[in-house]
Amino acid sequence: MNDSTARHPYAELTPDKVMDALSALGLWPDGRLLALSSYENRVYRVHLDEPEQGHGAVVVKFYRPGRWSRAQIQEEHDFAAELVAGEVPVVAPLVLQGRTLHHADGFDFSVSPLRGGRAPELDDMDVLEWIGRFLARIHTVGAAQPFVHRPALDVQTFAQEPAEWLQTHQMIPLEVEREWQTVFGQALACIEQAFADHASERQSLRLHGDCHPGNILWTPAELPGGGPHFVDLDDCCMGPAVQDVWMLLSGDRRQRTLQLSALLDGYEQLRDFDRRELAWIEGLRTLRLIHYSAWLARRWSDPTFPIHFPWFGTPDYWRGQVHMLHEQLETLQEDPLVV
């Protein structure tokens, strides 16, 4: 074991410890354990000898140590429970021994039912309209009260602090650093201006926060409970409603306009949407680009990251980031999408 692996927070999480943690909750694995795709946390599908609450298999998520406090994780769970109580189809942690958050061998973990599904067909306007209604239902629950412990989606948290960390830890190669600093500063000024223009009107509510197609599972409409259901509230936060909309848009401006129109057609059947928030889409996209680079850098001691992201950290990678920030600067100057 090299030093990097020894410092890795999941180095001690063996299959035996996963099954022991479940057994301590009265769930008895039958020995079948499959690691699911997740970089931030460790997530496993575990089959049980005896079904739990009607489930022959469960999904166990071990939270990355040091990322969230227990109060923040519990807020995620409580939000999921509120959504379920509001009959919003999300996958929420199971209540076992009177709680949803558990602890074993230095790890916080939760157990959820196994739910199937496929990626939604986002080129189908009817599907997008359905998802829009779904998002409105999530936001109606999310607007009922604020998070107390979860973060807010803002420039400081998602741009300034990550950029400072990258530079303090000398993650950007010297031959690219000055150019990156320059274009980052220009992009940051544009984002701050875009957000400041409507700061007094901005409504912040509890969001999914990471609403990309991979976090939506779709089951055939003709089946009981068919349609979309959301998974992974790990990044839930306070922010504007448009944050849960823009990651579902792709393609050229015409395609994105059509997609946005379908999403808002569904959304506004159940809840008003402030069209002024559309001016923040490209700023939010730019925040995500910056935050993503810092996220990769911070996780580099985790052995799974060099395996799955071998291109990260090279001068070519950072030149690509400079190019993308220049493109975002141009896009930030364009008129926002209008529907």
N, C-alpha and C positions, 0 to 999 in steps of 0.2 A: 504494500500500500504506500503510495507516495504522499508527500505532505499535503498536496491539494485534496486528495481523497480523504485524508485524516481530518481536515478542517470542514469537510462537506457535511452539512447538517443532517443529511439522510444516511450517512455512512453506517449508522447503527440500526437502521430500520430494516430488519431482515424479514423474510416471509414468516418465520416462526413468530416474531414479535407481532406481526399483523394479525395472525390467527389467534395468538394469546390475548390480544386486546379485545377481539370480538368475543372470545370465550368468556372473558371476565364480565361481559354484558349479558351472558346467557345465550349467545349465538354460537352455534357449533359448526364451524367450517368442515366441509367434507374433503378438504385437501386441494380443491381446484381454486387457484388464485391466478388472475390475469391482470397484469399492469395495463392501465388504460392511458391514453394519450393525455399527458399533462406535464408541463414543464415547471410551473410555479409550485405546485403541490405534488404529493404522491397519491395517486388514486388507483384503487384496485376493485375489480369485480370478484366477489367471493361467493361461491356456491355453498349453501347450507345443508346440513343433514336434515334439519327440520325447518319448514317454512316459518318465517317471522312476519306476522301481520299479513299473511297471505303471499309472501314473497319467498321464492325458492332461492333467490340470489339477491345480494345487496351490493351497493357501491360504498366503499370506505375511503374517505378523504383524510389524509394526514396533512395538516397545515404546515407550511414552511416555518420552522422556528424563527422567531424574531421579526416576522413580517407584520402580523396583526397582534394586538393585545387580545386577551380573552374577552374583554368588554366589546371590542370591535367585532370579533367573530360572533358573539352572542347577538349583537344587533343585526348582523346578517341573517342569523337563524330566525330571530323574532320577525324580521321583515318578511321572510319566506312564509312564516306561519300566518302572518296577517294576510298575505296574498292568497294562501290556501283558504283561510276563513272567508275571504271575499270571493271565493269560487273562481279564482284566477289560476289557470293550469300551469303551475310551476312545480318543479321537483324540490321538495323541502326535506330537511333531515328528519329522520324518525325520532320520536320520543321514546327513549329506552331508559328504564330505571328512573323515570321522572324528569329527564333532561335530554337535550340534543347535543350538548358539547361535552366531550369526554376526554380523559387524559390517561396516557400510558407511556411509561419509560421516557418521559421528557417531551412527548408529542401531544398536541391537541388534535382531536380527530372527531369526525362525525360519520354517521351511517345513514345512507339514503336508499330508497327503493330503486331498483334497476328499471329504467324506462327505455324503451326502444324508440326508433324513429329514424328518419332520413333528413338530409338537408332540404330546406324549402326551395321550391322552384321560383326564384326571384324574378324571372322573366315573365311570370304569370301575374297579370294585374289583379286577378281575383285573390290570389295568395297574398299579395302585398296588402290589399285592402283588409283582408282578414287579420294579418299581422298588425296593421294599423289599429284595428279595434282592440286587439290584444294589448298593445302598448298603452292605449288610452286607459284600459282597465288597471294596468300596473301603476300608471301615474296617478290615477284617482286614489288608489290606496297610498301611494307614495307621498301625496300631498297632504295626507291627514295629519301628519306630525313630522318633525325633522329628526334626522339622526343626531345623536349627541356625541358619539365617539368616532364614527366613520369620517373619512376625509371629505373635503369639498373639492370639486373640480375647478381649479383656478390656475392662473399663470404662475404663481409662486411654486405651487406643488408640482405642476406638470411640466414646467419649462425652466424656471430660474434655478430651483434647487437641483434638478438633474444635470443641468449644464455646469453648474458650479462643481458638482461631484465629479463629473467627467474630467474637468480641467484640473481640479485639485489632485486627482489620482492619475493624472497624466495618461489618460486613456486614448487621447487623440494624437496620432503621429505628428512629430514636429513639422514635417513637410506639408501638412494639411491644416495644422492647428490655426494659424492666423486667418486663413481663408474661411474656415468654419466659424471662427469667432465673429468675423465680420458679417457673414450672411445670417448667422444666428441673431446677432444684435439687430439687424434690419428687420428680420422676421418678428422678433419679439416686440419691437416698437409698433409694427403693424397690428399684431394681435392685441396688444394693450389698447391701442386706439379703437379697434373694432369693438372690444368689450366695453370700453369706457363710454362709447357713444350711446349705449343703451343701459348703462349700469343701474340707473334709477328704476328702470322698468323690468329688470331681470328677475324672474321668479326662479327660486331654487327649490327643488323637491328631491325626494329619495328616488334614485334611478337604479336600473340594472347596472349601468355604467360601462359594460363591455358587450354591447348589443351587436355583435357581428353574426353572420349566418351560422357559424359553427356552434353558437350557443342556443340555436333554435332547433328543436327536433320536431319533425312533421310526421303525423300519422294520417292515413287515409280518412277523408271526411266521413265516409260511410260507416266507419268503425265507432263504437262507443267512445266518447272522449276524443274523437278525431280532430285534426287540426294542429295548430302549433302549441308547443309548450316549451318554456324556457328552462335551461339548466344553468348552473354555475353563477351564483350571485357573489362570487368571491371579490369582485371589484365594485360592488354597489357603493354608491357615494351620493353626496348632495351635488346637484347641478341643474342646468337647464334641460327642458324636455327634449330639445333637439339633439342632445348627446345620444339618446337612444334611437335616433332616426338616421343620422347621416352615414353610419357604417353599413347600412343596408342599401346604399346607393352606389352604383358603379357604371362604367361606360362613359360615353361622351355626354356633353351637356344636354342634348335632346333626350337621351336615354335616362339620365338622372332626373330630368324634369318629369318625365312620364312616371318613373318609379315613385318619386316624391308625391306626385299628384295622387297616385293610387293609395299610398300609405296615409296621406292626410285625409283622403276621402273616407277611409275607414276610421281613422282617429277621431275625426270631427263628428262622427255619428254619436259618439259617447262623451267627448270632452273637447273644449275649446283648445285651439293651438295658436299661440302667439306667432304670427308670421314674421315679426321682427327678428325672431331668433334665427331665421334662415341666414341672416348676415354673419352668423358666428360659425357656420359650418367649416369653412376653410381654416379659420383660426383653430378650431378644435382638432381638425385633421393635422395641422402643424404641431400642436401640442403633443399629439400622439406619436408623431415621428420622433420628436426630441426625447420624449419619455421612454420610447421603445429602445433607443440606443443605450440609454443609461440603464434600463432594466437588464439588457443583455450583458452589459459590462459588470453590473453588480452580481450577476449570477455565474460569472465565468469560472469560479472555483467548483461549481457543481459539475461533475463529470459529464452529465447528459448534455450540457450546453455546447462544449466544443465538438461533441459528436454530431449534434443536429444543426449547429450553426457554424460550420468550419470557416465560412467566409468572413465572419465578424472580426472587426478590429484591424484588418489590413488597411494599408493606405488606399487601396482601391475601394474598400467599403466606405471609408470616410469621404473620398472624392465623390462617391455616389450620393452620400448624404448631403454634401455641399450642392450637388446638382439638383437634388430633390428640393432643398430649401430655396434655391433660386427659382425653381418652378412654382413653389408655393408662394413666393413673393409676387410673382406675376399674377397668380390666381387670386391672391388677396386683394389685388387692385381691381379685379373684375366685379361686375354687378352680381349680387347674390342670385341664386335660383329664385324664380318667381312662379307660383302656381295659383 
